[in-house]
């Protein structure tokens, strides 16, 4: 089965916390890239992290946040 990429807007708070609104139930791979400048490409990623995220059925749209715990970011 061909997988389709879905993209969601991420809102980052000054303390480093973030939210992604209205994500349908399912299993996702959250990929975080930090670039050394705005508008960066994958060639200038300086930090990255990944985490599998499971949004359980029945959690949309306003059942509240899902705690992802800590996400390890690795310097490249």
N, C-alpha and C positions, 0 to 999 in steps of 0.2 A: 504494500500500500504506500502510495506516495504521500509524504508528509508535507504539509503546507506551513510556512512560517507565519506566525501572527505577531504583530508588533503593537505595543501599548505605550501610552505616554506615562512616564515616570515623573512624579513630583518629589523632589529632594528637599528636605528641610535642613536648616543650618546645622543641626546636631548630627547630621548624617543619616537620619531615618528617612524613609521614603514610603510612598504609597503608589499603587497602581489601581485605578478605579475600574469597576465593571468587567472583571475578568471572568469569562464563563467557566463552569466546572471543567476539570480536565487535568492532565499532567503536563507540566511545562518545564523547559530548561531556561532558567533565568541566567543570562550572561551579562556581566558588568564589565565594561571597558572604561578605563580612565586614560585620556589622551594628554599629551604634553602641551597641546594647544587646541583652541576651539576649531571645530570643523575638521577634526583629525580623521585620518584613515586608519585601517588596521595596521599600517606600517609604523605609526607613531604611538601605539598603545604602550603605556608605561606600567600599568597595573591592570590585572584582570581577575575575575572570580566567577564561579559558576555554582549553581545550586538547583537541584530538582525541586520543583514546587508542585504540590498537589492541591488543587482547589476542589474540595469535596462537593458532591451534588447537593443542591438545595442551599448553597451559600450566596447566591446572587439575588438581588443586587445589593442588599443593605444589611447583611448579617454581621458586619463588623470585620475587623482586621484578622488576618492570619499571621501568627508570629512565625517568622522564618528562622529565628535564632540568629546566631552570628554567621556571617558569610566571610570565609577566608579570602582575602585579596592578596595576590601574589605579584611581586615586582618582576617585570620582564626585562 
